[in-house]
Amino acid sequence: MVRRTTVTALALLLLTSASTAAAPGGLPAAVPFGPALREQLSAVVGVRDRSVPPRTRHVDADGEPLYTNRLLLEASPYLQQHAHNPVDWQPWGEEAFARARELGRPVFLSIGYSTCHWCHVMEDESFDDIETARLLNARFVAIKVDREARPDVDAVYMAAIHALGETGGWPLNVFLTPDRKPFFAGTYFPPSEQSGRPSFRRVLATVADQWRDQPASLQQTAAVLSGRIETLLTGESVFESRAIPDGLPEQAVLAQLRRFDPEWGGLGSGMKFPSSFSLRLAMRVERDLRARSARSMESPDAVAEALRNADAIRRAVVRTLDRMAAGGIRDHLAGGFHRYATDRRWLVPHFEKMLYDNALLARVYSEAWQWSGDERYAEVARDTLEYLDREMSAPGGGFYSATDADSRGPSGEMEEGYYFTWTPGELREVLGAERARTVAAWYGVNDAGNFEGRTILHTWREEAVVAAELGSDVAVLRSEIARARPLLRAAREGRPAPLRDDKVVTAWNGLAISAFARAGFALGESRWTERAVRAARFALESMQREGRLQRVSFAGKASVDAFLEDHVALAEALIDLFEADGDPHWLHEAVRLQSEIDGRFADPQGGYFRVARTAEQLLARDKPRRDGALPAGNAVAASVLWRLAELTGDASSADRATRLLASFAAELEASPSAFGELLLAFELRSGAKEIVLVGPEGGDAAVLAPMLAPLRRNFVTARVLAATFEGERQARLAEIVTLVERKPARAGKVTAYVCEARVCQLPTTDPAVLARQLGIQTVGEP
């Protein structure tokens, strides 16, 4: 395990030897703290872990922080990062807005997260600057929000910047009236004017002067902008069911192909995010186009066009998967992927690593292995899961959130990417001259470097070409690289590591559980399924408070009532886990979560809101349906509803899923490529294959393996699976999956029943027959 400096409340509150701490308060131009608040802050500062330097340049001769604000009392790692700024930061809440009303000031709201590079830059340049702090403290009420703990607040004010016609991002800086309505917003502001972008102090002074001189005008702007936000977040509901064209998935993928980069994969020619191309949807569309062509039900011209489109999609998917896996966006030593690439070649990443990105990419690559048969994709999935298990595991079984882009370089200053980059001399020091020569050739390490004089590892060249250049062969090259990787990783772990955000987020853990469960099933590796089980138990036991699912856990304490995305991601994960290990407990819990979703988040007109009806009321209740870095909550909800309908026979679940689609019909038809995750559920809406496997009583997973082989090895996605054994286990499962009732294991052998709409084909004990019933050609390996 890599030793990392953490940024949790626990790290700040560990008891150390007695020391005299600087008294909190005395923030420049700020209202003095009251005695009670000063006492609270002093108590925390007094037990600060002094092995962790305070995150500020303003310290006394003993290294103690000169300034401390209210954020020190918050659990969020991101808020704690700003606890020693000279800014009089307030946490989000009515107390801060009441203060703004009392003082007659506008609110400055700054939203970010703990591993956000540009958030750190702006903190260092502006929020830790005395004169900037003086201006903020004298003329505004300043509020800090952790977007990962409060995605609802982030969504509302991100909509504000979009309504203003600007591109969003973090830090997100918004100016509000005391009644929470925005009137101006931006992202990063430099400390001095750059490329026509005004300095942050100039922005603050201008806004403060306008608030003093033209308050009515800003109030009017805020009222108009708030109306636009509501439209953006809630969409236009459709009050009656309407037919949605079946061809939308194909239309969406082909629209994305118009932006495809044929040389380097992905979309566009600049900054690239893995999530911007709907790879999972593209794989399904490609498969379905070929299947449609094979049926020869259309004209020759239509068949030819379908095959051309299928070929184009396949080239795009393969090129993107290969280029991402070979590029610097992938961590070639420890596994996993960085956040995004800053260039079209996937070479120079933004070096932070997020749990959700890696969970989603592990799922993509394990499905790509089933879709293509290319073992390289299975290896990428394994490497990614190994990374998450090794470096991101939390006590009790959950997963941590992220690691930072920055780490300390040799000078002691924070440098982006230093931890991950290499020079030829460093390779020789770790590996010796001969092996270093091999590794340098494979990973492209040279004296010139490709990032600030150092090299981001990448594997653009073919193995045969590199081996020939070295006077070797591919087998020897592979062996040398396999021996070198753990040595390099161990040496890298001796460097100061990036900060790790040690909070646990339920939604992201749901994505990770899904990734481990699906990969464990597809690759037939029980250790991944077992890791998913541990994480699921953690989520169900430790992320609850008073019977309610919680959003985050800071230092082992769960807090913040969970949002839609937390509930649906965990519900989907539990269904995936049920299909992977057959334990009906997971399915029962998924049904319970869906009941919570229906009772607390549903919009009677279709779909679900992000926040529960009893939650804090913001300017609008967001109905998340468009894809971002994470799957939209309503997209995952649609998939969960249809899968539960198929498994349990509950027609009301299918009705809710249909109504959900109807509520977004106009937007779906207008811009289908923005709804890739929602379109993934399309293959379930017209009915999925319901597969039941029944083994003899007392059997175990090994007995099921031959009959599971066709499902593991092949890309069979429009289906649900229930595997069980005769006797008590079958009876327990039948309580919730009625389809398994009265289905015996014939002649004491594992028997498969393939059904659609509860109508089943003839049972079979032959994996080859099962494969044909599923419409696949190869059985695969047990």
C-alpha positions in Angstrom: 0.0 0.0 0.0 1.3 3.4 -0.9 1.8 5.6 2.1 -0.1 8.8 1.6 -0.7 12.0 3.5 -4.4 12.3 4.0 -6.7 15.3 4.2 -9.4 13.9 6.4 -10.8 15.3 9.7 -9.0 12.4 11.4 -5.6 13.6 10.1 -6.3 17.1 11.5 -7.5 15.9 14.9 -5.0 13.3 15.8 -3.6 14.1 19.3 0.0 15.1 19.4 2.4 16.4 22.0 1.3 19.6 23.7 2.0 22.8 21.9 0.8 26.3 22.0 -1.4 27.0 19.0 -2.1 30.4 17.4 -5.4 31.7 18.5 -8.0 31.6 15.8 -9.7 34.7 14.6 -8.3 38.1 13.7 -9.1 37.6 10.0 -8.4 40.8 8.0 -11.4 43.1 7.8 -13.7 40.4 9.2 -16.3 40.6 11.9 -14.5 39.3 15.1 -15.5 35.7 16.2 -17.6 35.4 19.3 -16.1 33.7 22.4 -17.9 30.4 21.9 -16.6 30.0 18.3 -13.1 31.1 19.3 -13.1 28.4 22.0 -14.3 25.7 19.6 -11.6 26.6 17.1 -8.9 26.9 19.7 -9.7 23.4 20.9 -9.2 21.9 17.5 -6.1 23.9 16.6 -4.6 22.9 19.9 -4.6 19.2 19.0 -3.6 19.7 15.4 -1.3 17.0 14.0 1.9 19.0 13.7 3.5 16.5 11.4 1.2 17.8 8.7 2.1 21.4 7.7 -0.9 23.8 7.7 -2.1 24.5 4.2 -1.2 28.2 4.1 1.8 30.4 3.7 0.8 32.5 6.7 2.5 30.8 9.7 4.4 32.0 12.7 8.0 31.3 13.7 6.9 27.8 15.0 5.1 26.9 11.8 1.6 27.5 13.4 -1.1 29.0 11.2 -1.8 32.7 11.7 -5.4 32.4 10.5 -8.2 29.9 11.3 -11.8 30.1 10.1 -15.0 28.2 10.7 -14.2 25.5 8.1 -11.8 23.8 10.6 -15.0 22.5 12.3 -16.3 20.9 9.1 -15.7 17.2 8.3 -15.2 17.7 4.5 -11.6 17.3 3.4 -12.1 20.1 0.9 -13.5 22.5 3.4 -10.7 21.7 5.8 -8.1 22.6 3.1 -9.4 26.2 3.3 -9.5 26.3 7.1 -6.4 28.4 7.5 -7.1 30.9 4.7 -7.4 34.5 5.9 -10.9 34.5 4.3 -13.8 34.4 6.7 -15.3 31.3 5.1 -18.7 30.0 6.1 -20.1 26.5 5.4 -23.3 26.3 3.4 -26.3 26.9 5.6 -29.0 29.3 6.7 -26.7 30.9 9.2 -24.4 32.2 6.4 -27.4 33.6 4.4 -28.9 35.2 7.5 -25.7 36.9 8.1 -25.7 38.2 4.5 -29.2 39.6 5.0 -28.2 41.2 8.3 -25.2 42.9 6.8 -26.9 43.7 3.5 -24.1 42.1 1.5 -24.0 39.8 -1.5 -22.8 36.2 -1.1 -19.6 34.9 -2.7 -20.1 31.1 -3.2 -17.1 29.0 -4.2 -17.6 25.4 -5.0 -14.8 22.8 -5.6 -13.5 19.5 -4.4 -10.4 18.3 -2.6 -8.4 16.9 -5.6 -9.3 19.8 -8.0 -6.0 21.2 -9.4 -7.4 24.7 -10.4 -9.2 24.9 -7.0 -5.7 24.5 -5.4 -4.3 27.1 -7.8 -6.9 29.7 -7.0 -6.6 29.0 -3.3 -2.9 29.7 -3.4 -3.2 32.7 -5.6 -6.3 34.4 -4.2 -7.9 32.8 -1.1 -4.6 32.7 0.8 -3.8 36.3 -0.3 -4.2 38.9 2.5 -5.5 41.7 0.3 -8.0 39.5 -1.6 -9.2 38.1 1.8 -9.6 41.7 3.1 -11.8 42.6 0.1 -13.9 39.4 0.5 -14.3 39.8 4.3 -15.2 43.5 4.1 -17.8 43.4 1.3 -19.2 39.8 1.0 -20.3 36.8 3.0 -18.0 34.0 1.6 -19.3 30.4 1.5 -17.4 27.3 0.6 -19.1 24.1 -0.7 -17.7 20.6 -1.3 -19.4 19.6 -4.6 -18.8 15.9 -3.9 -20.7 16.1 -0.6 -23.4 18.5 -1.9 -24.0 17.7 -5.6 -27.4 19.3 -5.3 -26.0 22.7 -4.6 -23.3 22.2 -7.3 -26.0 21.3 -9.9 -28.1 24.4 -9.2 -25.2 26.9 -9.5 -23.5 25.0 -12.4 -26.8 25.5 -14.2 -26.4 29.3 -13.5 -23.1 29.5 -15.3 -24.6 27.5 -18.2 -27.6 29.8 -18.3 -25.1 32.7 -18.7 -23.7 31.0 -21.8 -20.4 30.0 -20.2 -18.6 26.6 -19.9 -18.7 25.2 -16.4 -15.9 23.8 -14.4 -14.3 24.0 -11.0 -13.6 26.0 -9.0 -17.1 27.3 -9.6 -17.4 30.9 -8.3 -20.9 32.4 -8.1 -22.2 35.7 -6.7 -25.7 35.4 -5.0 -28.3 37.6 -3.4 -28.9 36.9 0.3 -31.9 34.8 -0.8 -29.6 32.5 -2.7 -30.3 33.6 -6.3 -27.3 34.0 -8.6 -26.6 37.0 -10.7 -23.0 36.4 -11.9 -20.8 33.4 -12.1 -17.4 32.2 -13.4 -14.8 29.5 -12.9 -11.1 30.2 -12.3 -10.2 33.9 -12.0 -6.4 34.8 -12.1 -4.8 37.1 -9.5 -3.9 39.6 -12.3 -5.4 40.1 -15.7 -4.5 37.4 -18.1 -5.5 37.0 -21.8 -8.3 39.5 -21.4 -9.6 37.7 -18.3 -10.1 40.1 -15.4 -8.2 39.7 -12.1 -10.2 38.2 -9.2 -9.8 41.4 -7.1 -11.2 43.5 -10.0 -14.2 41.1 -10.3 -14.8 41.4 -6.5 -14.5 45.2 -6.5 -16.8 45.6 -9.5 -19.5 43.3 -8.1 -19.3 44.9 -4.7 -19.7 48.4 -6.2 -22.6 47.3 -8.4 -24.3 45.8 -5.3 -23.9 49.1 -3.5 -24.9 51.3 -6.4 -27.4 49.2 -8.5 -28.9 46.6 -6.2 -32.3 46.6 -7.9 -30.6 45.8 -11.3 -28.7 42.8 -9.8 -31.9 41.6 -8.1 -33.7 41.6 -11.4 -30.9 39.7 -13.1 -31.0 37.2 -10.3 -34.7 36.7 -10.7 -34.4 36.1 -14.5 -31.5 33.8 -14.1 -33.2 31.7 -11.4 -36.1 31.1 -13.8 -33.7 29.8 -16.4 -32.1 27.5 -13.9 -35.4 25.8 -13.1 -36.0 25.1 -16.8 -32.5 23.7 -17.3 -32.7 21.4 -14.3 -36.2 20.1 -14.5 -36.7 19.9 -18.2 -40.1 19.8 -19.9 -42.3 17.0 -18.5 -44.6 15.0 -20.8 -47.9 14.2 -19.3 -48.8 11.2 -21.4 -46.9 8.2 -22.6 -45.5 8.6 -26.1 -43.6 6.3 -28.4 -39.9 6.9 -28.7 -38.1 5.7 -31.9 -36.2 2.5 -31.6 -33.3 3.9 -33.7 -32.2 6.5 -31.1 -29.2 4.5 -29.9 -27.8 4.1 -33.4 -28.6 7.8 -34.1 -26.7 8.9 -31.0 -23.6 6.8 -31.8 -23.5 7.9 -35.4 -23.8 11.6 -34.3 -20.8 11.1 -32.0 -18.8 9.5 -34.9 -19.0 12.8 -36.7 -16.6 14.2 -34.1 -14.4 11.1 -33.9 -10.6 11.5 -34.2 -9.6 8.7 -36.6 -5.9 8.9 -35.6 -6.0 9.0 -31.8 -9.6 7.9 -30.9 -12.0 9.7 -28.8 -14.0 12.8 -29.8 -12.6 16.1 -31.0 -9.0 17.3 -31.4 -8.3 18.9 -28.1 -8.8 18.0 -24.4 -10.4 14.5 -24.1 -12.4 12.8 -21.5 -13.0 9.0 -21.6 -16.6 9.5 -20.7 -17.4 11.8 -23.6 -17.6 8.8 -26.1 -20.4 6.4 -25.2 -18.2 3.3 -25.7 -20.6 0.8 -24.0 -23.5 2.1 -26.1 -21.4 2.0 -29.3 -20.4 -1.7 -28.7 -24.1 -2.6 -28.4 -25.1 -0.7 -31.5 -22.3 -2.3 -33.5 -23.4 -5.7 -32.4 -27.0 -5.1 -33.2 -26.3 -3.6 -36.6 -24.4 -6.8 -37.6 -27.2 -9.0 -36.2 -29.8 -7.0 -38.2 -27.7 -7.4 -41.3 -27.3 -11.1 -40.8 -31.1 -11.6 -40.7 -31.4 -10.1 -44.2 -34.8 -8.7 -43.5 -34.0 -5.4 -45.3 -33.1 -4.3 -48.8 -29.5 -5.0 -50.0 -28.7 -1.3 -49.8 -30.0 -1.0 -46.2 -27.9 -4.1 -45.3 -24.8 -2.6 -46.9 -25.3 0.7 -45.0 -25.8 -1.1 -41.7 -22.5 -3.0 -42.3 -20.7 0.2 -43.2 -21.9 1.8 -40.0 -21.0 -1.2 -38.0 -17.5 -1.2 -39.4 -17.1 2.5 -38.7 -18.3 2.1 -35.1 -16.0 -0.9 -34.5 -13.0 1.0 -35.8 -13.8 4.0 -33.6 -14.3 1.9 -30.4 -11.1 -0.2 -31.0 -9.0 2.9 -31.8 -10.3 4.7 -28.7 -9.8 1.8 -26.3 -6.3 1.1 -27.7 -5.2 4.7 -27.6 -6.5 5.3 -24.1 -4.8 2.1 -22.8 -1.5 3.1 -24.5 -1.5 6.8 -23.6 -0.2 8.7 -20.6 -3.8 9.0 -19.3 -3.3 5.4 -18.1 -1.0 4.7 -15.1 1.2 2.0 -16.6 2.9 1.1 -13.3 0.1 1.0 -10.8 -3.0 0.6 -13.0 -6.0 2.8 -13.4 -6.6 6.0 -15.3 -6.1 9.7 -14.7 -9.0 12.1 -14.9 -8.7 13.3 -18.5 -6.1 14.1 -21.2 -5.1 17.7 -22.0 -4.2 16.8 -25.6 -5.7 14.8 -28.5 -3.2 12.0 -28.1 -4.2 11.0 -24.6 -0.6 11.6 -23.6 -0.6 14.4 -21.1 -3.2 13.8 -18.4 -4.6 15.9 -15.7 -3.0 13.6 -13.1 -5.8 13.3 -10.5 -7.3 9.8 -10.3 -11.0 9.4 -9.4 -12.7 6.3 -8.1 -15.7 6.8 -10.4 -13.6 7.1 -13.6 -11.7 3.9 -12.8 -14.9 2.0 -11.8 -16.5 3.0 -15.1 -13.5 2.3 -17.2 -13.0 -1.1 -15.6 -16.6 -1.9 -16.7 -15.9 -0.6 -20.2 -12.8 -2.7 -20.7 -14.3 -5.9 -19.2 -17.2 -5.5 -21.6 -14.8 -4.8 -24.5 -13.2 -8.1 -23.8 -16.5 -9.9 -24.1 -17.4 -7.8 -27.2 -14.1 -8.2 -29.1 -12.4 -11.3 -27.6 -9.2 -9.2 -27.2 -7.3 -10.4 -24.1 -5.6 -7.0 -23.9 -8.8 -5.4 -22.7 -9.2 -8.0 -20.0 -5.8 -7.1 -18.8 -6.6 -3.4 -18.6 -9.7 -4.2 -16.6 -7.7 -6.4 -14.2 -5.0 -3.7 -13.8 -7.6 -1.1 -13.0 -9.3 -3.3 -10.4 -6.0 -4.2 -8.9 -5.2 -0.5 -8.5 -8.6 0.2 -6.8 -8.2 -2.8 -4.5 -4.6 -2.0 -3.5 -4.5 1.8 -3.2 -8.1 2.9 -2.8 -9.5 0.4 -0.2 -11.0 1.9 2.9 -11.2 0.1 6.3 -14.3 -2.0 6.4 -14.5 -2.7 2.7 -15.5 0.6 1.0 -13.4 2.6 -1.4 -11.8 6.1 -1.1 -12.7 8.8 -3.5 -9.7 10.2 -5.3 -6.0 11.2 -5.4 -4.7 14.6 -6.2 -2.9 15.7 -9.4 -0.1 17.4 -7.4 2.7 16.1 -5.3 5.9 17.5 -3.8 8.8 17.5 -6.1 12.5 17.6 -5.2 12.3 21.4 -4.4 9.5 20.8 -1.9 7.0 22.7 -4.0 3.8 21.1 -5.2 4.2 20.0 -8.8 1.6 18.4 -11.1 2.6 15.0 -12.3 6.0 14.7 -10.8 5.1 11.6 -8.9 4.2 9.8 -12.2 7.0 10.9 -14.5 10.5 9.5 -15.1 13.9 10.3 -16.6 16.4 7.8 -18.1 18.7 8.3 -15.2 16.0 7.3 -12.7 15.2 4.2 -14.7 18.9 3.2 -14.6 19.1 3.8 -10.9 16.2 1.4 -10.2 16.7 -1.2 -12.9 20.3 -1.1 -14.0 21.5 0.0 -17.4 20.4 -3.0 -19.6 16.9 -3.4 -18.3 16.5 0.4 -18.1 17.3 0.5 -21.9 14.5 -2.0 -22.5 12.0 -0.2 -20.3 12.9 3.2 -21.8 12.3 1.9 -25.3 8.9 0.4 -24.4 7.6 3.4 -22.4 9.1 6.1 -24.6 11.4 7.5 -21.9 14.2 9.8 -23.3 16.4 12.7 -22.2 14.1 15.3 -23.8 11.0 14.1 -22.1 7.4 15.0 -23.0 6.4 16.9 -19.8 8.5 19.6 -18.2 11.8 17.7 -19.0 10.5 14.4 -17.7 8.6 11.6 -19.4 5.0 10.4 -19.0 5.0 6.7 -19.6 3.2 5.6 -22.8 3.2 2.5 -25.0 2.4 3.8 -28.5 4.7 1.5 -30.4 4.0 -2.1 -31.4 5.8 -4.8 -29.3 7.3 -6.4 -32.4 8.8 -3.0 -33.4 10.3 -2.3 -30.0 11.6 -5.9 -29.6 13.3 -5.7 -33.1 14.9 -2.4 -32.2 16.4 -4.0 -29.1 17.6 -7.1 -31.0 15.2 -9.2 -29.0 11.8 -10.8 -29.4 8.3 -10.1 -28.1 8.4 -12.8 -25.4 11.6 -11.5 -23.9 10.3 -7.9 -24.0 7.1 -8.9 -22.2 9.1 -10.7 -19.6 11.4 -7.8 -19.0 8.6 -5.3 -18.6 6.7 -7.7 -16.3 9.8 -7.8 -14.0 10.4 -4.1 -14.2 6.9 -2.8 -13.4 6.8 -3.8 -9.7 10.4 -2.5 -9.2 9.4 0.9 -10.7 6.2 1.0 -8.8 8.0 0.3 -5.5 10.6 3.0 -6.3 7.8 5.5 -7.1 6.1 4.8 -3.8 9.2 6.2 -2.2 8.4 9.6 -3.6 6.1 12.0 -1.8 2.7 10.8 -3.0 -0.3 12.9 -4.1 -2.8 13.6 -1.4 -5.6 11.1 -1.2 -9.2 12.1 -0.5 -10.2 9.6 2.1 -13.9 10.2 2.2 -16.2 7.4 1.0 -19.0 8.4 -1.4 -22.0 6.0 -1.7 -22.7 6.6 -5.4 -19.1 6.1 -6.4 -18.8 3.0 -4.3 -21.9 1.7 -6.1 -20.1 2.1 -9.4 -17.0 0.3 -8.0 -19.2 -2.6 -6.7 -20.7 -2.9 -10.1 -17.3 -2.9 -11.7 -15.9 -5.6 -9.4 -19.1 -7.8 -9.7 -19.3 -7.6 -13.5 -15.6 -8.2 -14.0 -15.7 -11.0 -11.5 -18.5 -12.6 -13.4 -17.1 -12.0 -16.9 -13.6 -13.1 -16.2 -14.6 -15.9 -13.9 -12.4 -14.5 -11.0 -14.1 -15.0 -7.7 -11.7 -12.7 -5.8 -13.3 -9.7 -7.6 -16.8 -10.9 -6.7 -15.7 -11.3 -3.1 -14.3 -7.8 -3.1 -17.6 -6.5 -4.4 -19.4 -8.4 -1.6 -17.2 -6.7 1.0 -17.9 -3.3 -0.4 -21.6 -4.0 -0.6 -21.7 -5.0 3.0 -19.9 -1.8 4.0 -22.4 0.3 2.0 -25.4 -1.4 3.6 -24.1 -1.4 7.1 -21.8 1.7 7.5 -23.5 4.2 5.1 -26.8 4.2 7.0 -28.0 6.5 9.7 -31.3 6.1 11.4 -32.5 3.9 8.6 -31.5 6.3 5.8 -28.8 5.9 3.3 -26.1 8.5 3.6 -24.0 10.2 0.9 -20.5 10.4 2.4 -18.4 9.0 5.2 -15.7 11.2 6.6 -13.2 9.4 8.9 -15.7 6.6 9.5 -18.7 8.7 10.2 -21.5 8.7 7.6 -23.4 12.0 7.0 -25.5 13.9 4.5 -28.7 12.2 3.4 -28.1 10.4 0.1 -29.2 11.7 -3.2 -30.8 9.9 -6.2 -27.5 8.9 -7.7 -26.4 7.3 -4.4 -29.6 5.2 -4.2 -29.7 4.1 -7.9 -25.9 3.4 -8.2 -26.1 1.2 -5.1 -29.3 -0.5 -6.3 -27.7 -1.3 -9.7 -24.6 -2.6 -7.9 -26.6 -4.9 -5.8 -28.4 -6.3 -8.9 -25.0 -6.9 -10.5 -23.8 -8.6 -7.4 -26.9 -10.8 -7.3 -26.2 -11.9 -10.8 -22.6 -12.6 -10.0 -23.0 -14.7 -6.9 -26.7 -15.6 -6.7 -27.3 -14.5 -3.1 -31.0 -13.3 -3.0 -30.1 -10.9 -0.1 -28.6 -8.5 -2.6 -31.8 -8.5 -4.7 -34.0 -8.0 -1.7 -31.8 -4.9 -0.7 -32.1 -3.6 -4.3 -35.9 -3.8 -4.1 -35.9 -2.0 -0.8 -33.7 0.8 -2.2 -36.0 1.1 -5.2 -39.0 1.4 -2.8 -37.1 4.3 -1.1 -36.5 5.9 -4.4 -40.1 5.7 -5.5 -41.3 7.0 -2.1 -38.9 9.9 -1.7 -37.6 11.0 -5.1 -40.3 10.4 -7.7 -41.8 13.1 -9.8 -45.5 12.2 -10.4 -45.0 13.3 -14.0 -42.2 10.8 -14.6 -38.6 10.3 -13.6 -36.9 11.2 -10.4 -35.5 14.3 -8.7 -31.9 14.4 -7.4 -33.0 15.3 -3.9 -35.7 13.8 -1.7 -39.0 15.7 -1.2 -38.0 16.3 2.5 -34.6 17.7 1.7 -33.5 21.3 1.8 -35.3 23.2 -0.9 -33.0 25.0 -3.3 -33.9 27.2 -6.2 -35.0 24.1 -8.2 -35.2 20.4 -7.9 -32.8 18.9 -10.4 -33.9 15.9 -12.5 -30.5 14.6 -13.7 -30.8 12.9 -17.0 -27.9 14.1 -19.2 -24.6 12.3 -18.9 -21.6 14.0 -17.3 -18.5 12.4 -15.8 -21.0 10.0 -14.0 -24.1 8.3 -15.4 -27.1 10.4 -14.9 -29.3 9.4 -12.0 -32.4 8.9 -14.1 -30.5 6.8 -16.6 -29.4 4.4 -14.0 -32.9 4.4 -12.5 -34.4 3.3 -15.8 -32.0 0.4 -16.0 -32.7 -0.6 -12.4 -36.4 -0.5 -12.9 -36.4 -2.6 -16.0 -34.1 -5.2 -14.5 -36.2 -5.4 -11.4 -39.3 -5.8 -13.6 -37.7 -8.7 -15.5 -36.4 -10.4 -12.3 -39.3 -10.0 -10.0 -42.2 -9.8 -12.5 -43.4 -6.5 -11.0 -45.1 -4.8 -13.9 -45.3 -1.5 -12.0 -41.5 -1.2 -12.2 -41.7 -1.4 -16.0 -44.5 1.2 -16.0 -42.3 3.6 -14.0 -39.4 3.1 -16.4 -41.6 3.8 -19.4 -43.0 6.9 -17.8 -39.4 8.0 -17.0 -38.5 7.8 -20.6 -41.7 9.6 -21.6 -40.8 12.5 -19.3 -37.6 13.1 -21.3 -38.9 12.2 -24.7 -38.5 15.6 -26.3 -35.0 16.1 -25.2 -34.1 12.5 -26.1 -35.2 12.9 -29.7 -33.6 16.4 -30.0 -30.1 15.4 -28.9 -29.8 11.6 -28.3 -26.0 11.7 -28.0 -26.3 13.6 -24.7 -28.2 10.6 -23.2 -25.9 7.7 -23.8 -26.4 6.1 -20.4 -30.2 6.4 -20.7 -30.1 4.8 -24.2 -28.3 1.8 -22.7 -31.5 1.0 -21.0 -33.3 0.8 -24.4 -32.4 -2.8 -25.0 -34.3 -3.7 -21.8 -37.5 -1.8 -22.5 -38.8 -4.2 -25.2 -38.0 -7.2 -23.0 -34.8 -8.9 -22.0 -33.9 -12.6 -22.0 -34.7 -14.0 -18.6 -32.1 -16.7 -17.8 -32.5 -19.1 -15.0 -29.9 -21.7 -14.0 -30.8 -24.4 -11.5 -28.2 -26.8 -10.1 -28.7 -29.9 -8.0 -29.1 -29.3 -4.2 -25.8 -28.9 -2.4 -24.0 -27.6 -5.5 -21.5 -24.8 -5.6 -20.1 -22.2 -8.0 -17.8 -24.8 -9.8 -20.9 -26.9 -10.8 -22.4 -23.9 -12.5 -19.3 -22.8 -14.4 -19.8 -24.8 -17.6 -23.3 -23.4 -18.1 -22.2 -19.9 -17.2 -19.4 -20.0 -19.8 -21.5 -18.7 -22.7 -22.6 -15.7 -20.6 -19.2 -15.0 -19.2 -17.3 -15.1 -22.5 -19.8 -13.4 -24.8 -21.4 -10.0 -25.1 -24.9 -10.8 -23.9 -26.3 -7.7 -22.4 -30.1 -7.6 -22.9 -30.7 -10.2 -20.2 -31.1 -10.8 -16.5 -29.7 -13.9 -14.7 -30.8 -15.9 -11.7 -28.7 -18.9 -10.7 -29.6 -21.1 -7.8 -29.7 -24.7 -6.5 -32.6 -26.9 -5.7 -34.0 -27.0 -2.2 -33.9 -24.2 0.3 -31.9 -21.8 -1.8 -34.3 -22.1 -4.7 -37.2 -21.6 -2.3 -35.7 -18.5 -0.8 -35.0 -17.0 -4.3 -38.5 -17.8 -5.5 -39.9 -15.5 -2.8 -38.6 -12.6 -5.0 -37.9 -14.1 -8.4 -41.0 -16.1 -9.1 -39.6 -17.3 -12.4 -37.4 -19.8 -10.6 -40.4 -21.7 -9.1 -40.9 -25.3 -10.2 -37.8 -25.4 -12.4 -35.8 -28.5 -11.6 -32.2 -29.5 -12.3 -32.9 -32.2 -14.8 -31.1 -35.6 -14.3 -29.1 -34.0 -11.5 -27.4 -31.6 -13.9 -27.3 -27.8 -14.0 -30.3 -26.9 -16.2 -30.8 -23.6 -18.1 -34.2 -22.0 -18.8 -34.2 -19.1 -21.3 -37.4 -17.1 -21.2 -38.8 -13.9 -22.6 -41.9 -12.3 -21.0 -42.1 -15.3 -18.7 -42.4 -17.7 -21.7 -39.5 -20.2 -21.7 -37.8 -22.3 -24.3 -37.1 -25.9 -23.7 -34.7 -26.5 -20.8 -31.2 -27.6 -21.6 -28.2 -29.0 -19.8 -25.9 -28.4 -22.8 -23.9 -25.2 -22.9 -23.8 -25.3 -26.7 -27.6 -25.4 -26.8 -27.8 -22.6 -24.3 -25.5 -20.5 -26.5 -27.8 -21.0 -29.5 -30.8 -20.1 -27.5 -29.0 -16.9 -26.5 -28.2 -16.2 -30.1 -24.4 -16.5 -29.7 -22.0 -18.6 -31.7 -19.3 -19.6 -29.2 -19.6 -21.3 -25.9 -16.5 -19.9 -24.3 -14.4 -21.4 -21.5 -15.7 -22.4 -18.1 
